């Protein structure tokens, strides 16, 4: 059975509360998005490294890259948005849209909020523990959480407030990361917040205290890259080297290469409309699990991008409003057509059902 190890008592966060730590924090940097980006038509990859895929409520696609900022596709044209237009950083590691319609981007140099044609940027000057942001999530109460390289923070409506995770002793790994960074952020059906760390497994916060689960408690690995909840209420945890853990009925059930995964370095997890679970890997493409067997969608050695087999490193899954599954990879952008994985360059081909987005109404 799962071991519950309560580590620290904390009062529940009050949304929009005033923090004494925030009193000396300055206002965020706001930049009006005056200069429209230039359409790109060359037959090239959208980016050498597509880390994030997102479709907003108007149907517009946003692709976060690892150095080219944002690529935006509205059904007619592909445009690029960089720091010149007000974006905080060149690498995009998370995208969400809040109920008011504002878009939030976790970047390599802070958090950007895009609303009413303006970027508002938040950095350490506005309460972030660190400017290198690796994850972002909005919980059911409206609080936005981010994981930076220097710790977890939440947004109180004006600035970010540090939310330190407990630790038995932070030691840098060979990658330079510490357990302070939360690559995985997730809220379960009971309202608990899960934090996937780099070296100390997962921490679960119930509003008062933390519970920590590691390999000793049955978790597949202590280096957690992603956390995902399926429609049945089960929680899936992707680890860097240990495979996948599924948490249900109070226990961890683990899947590795021996069970059919392409490899054990899991980066992203998603459940498609048919109920299949997809697991992205670093170096071996994607795995699909129907509840009984795994199907491998490995790297394509017949399509070389930057001298590497296509979609070998998969960093992102996203299912759009039409049920199309997108893959962001080292090497470009791809989607699954039901049988195979298709490369989308700056000239397409775009899926037919995504040719036209609804005109934006703001946000």
LINPETA-V802524 format. One line per field, one symbol per residue. ss: DSSP state (H for helix, E for strand, L for the rest). psi: psi as a letter, one per 40 degrees, with the letter a starting at -180 (. if undefined). burial: b if it has 9 or more other C-alpha atoms within 8 Angstrom, else e. A space follows every 50 residues. Layout:
# LINPETA-V802524
ss: ???
psi: ???
burial: ???
This chain:
# LINPETA-V802524
ss: LLLLLEEEELLLLLLLLLLHHHLLLLLLEEEELLLLLLELLLLLELLLEE EEEEELLLLLEEEEELLLLEEEELLLLEEEELHHHLLLLLLEEEEEELLL LLEEEEELLEEEEEELLEEEEELHHHLLLLLLEEEEEELLLLLEEEEELL EEEEELLLLEEELLLLLLLLLLLLLLLLLLLEEEEEELLLLLEEEEEELL LEEEELLLEEEEELHHHLLLLLEEEEEEELLLLLEEEEEELLEEEEEELL EEEEELHHHLLLLLEEEEEEELLLLLEEEEEELLLEEEELLLLEEEELLE EEEEELLEEELLEEEEEEELLLLLEEEEEELEEEEELLLLEEEEELLELL LHHHLLLLLLLLL
psi: ihhhghdhhiiihhhfihhddedehiiihhhhgdhhihiheigiidiehh dihihieeehihhhieeebihhheedihiihaddeeididhheihihide eihhhhiefahhhhhffihhhhadefeididhheiiihieeehhiihiee iiiiheddiihighiiiehhhhadeeiiedhhdhhihieeeihhhhigef bihhheediihhhaddeeidieghdihhhieeeihhhhigeeahhhhife ihhihaddeeidaeghdiiihideeihhhiihefaihhheediihhgiih eehhhfeihifdhheiihhadeehhihhiheaiiiheddihhhhadeahi idefdhihhiea.
burial: ebeeeebeeeeeeebeeeeeebeebeebebbbbeeeeeebeeeebbbbbb bbbbbbebbbbbbbbbebbbbbbbbeebbbbbbebbbbbbbbbbbbbbee bbbbbbbbbbbbbbbebbbbbbbbbbbbbbbbbbbbbbbeeebbbbbbbe bbbbbbeebbbbeeeeeeeeeeeeeebbbbbbbbbbbbeeebbbbbbbbb bbbbbbbbbbbbbbbebbbbbbbbbbbbbbeebbbbbbbbbbbbbbbbee bbbbbbbeebbbbbbbbbbbbbeeebbbbbbbbbbbbbbbeeebebbbbb eeebeeeebbbbbbbbbbbbeeebbbbbbbbbbbbbbeeebebbbbbeee eeebbbbeeeeeb
